[in-house]
Amino acid sequence: SQTIHQWPATLVQPVGSPLSLECTVEGTSNPNLYWYRQAAGRGLQLLFYSVGIGQISSEVPQNLSASRPQDRQFILSSKKLLLSDSGFYLCAWTGQNYGYTFGSGTRLTVV
Amino acid sequence: SQKIEQNSEALNIQEGKTATLTCNYTNYSPAYLQWYRQDPGRGPVFLLLIRENEKEKRKERLKVTFDTTLKQSLFHITASQPADSATYLCALGSSGGYQKVTFGTGTKLQVIP
């Protein structure tokens, strides 16, 4: 069966520090992968999606970047975090006939 | 611009009753609509997908309707239980694959024993 792993679960980082969140998927090949952010009281905001290795589409220009170095690995990064980067970050993948499968999320607090 | 509206106020309902949640949208012609459940501190969990040419879909105690004329979807939970308490999100997707959807902000459901 397909599983999605996301880590870390929580992260507290100072302003200006770098960020790296990793997501891996098991049990499927060539998945569509996504990074979402959910701010308190707000909906899910699509940040990046990828349909294959090295193929990244950005939905919102901002302080973040994404990379897909392997078929089932998706990384969200930042060189210098801002206070506004705080939020709940979710990785997800989609199959052919189902909705999104989300990871357990990373709660990022920038202080 | 595209807009998805879900009742931002929490919905409180007595155990055993039917809960009905609403998802309205404007400036959008979705090819399909999805419903998700999200518990606090967790990622959303996919529940149901309904396509634009489908009027209704059921899964166990769940029923979803999709009215493209009214631009509205209704999500029903029959015989509600306290364990159904969660936030429910609707999401709309365009044709051309399952690549991207737009999520609503969700409605929090509280089932009271």
Interface residues (C-beta under 8 A of the other chain):
Chain A: N32 G41 R42 G43 L44 L46 Y49 V51 L90 A92 T94 G95 Q96 Y98 G99 Y100 T101 F102 G103 S104 G105 R107
Chain B: I4 Q34 Y36 G41 R42 G43 P44 V45 F46 L47 L49 L89 A91 Y98 Q99 K100 V101 T102 F103 G104 T105 G106
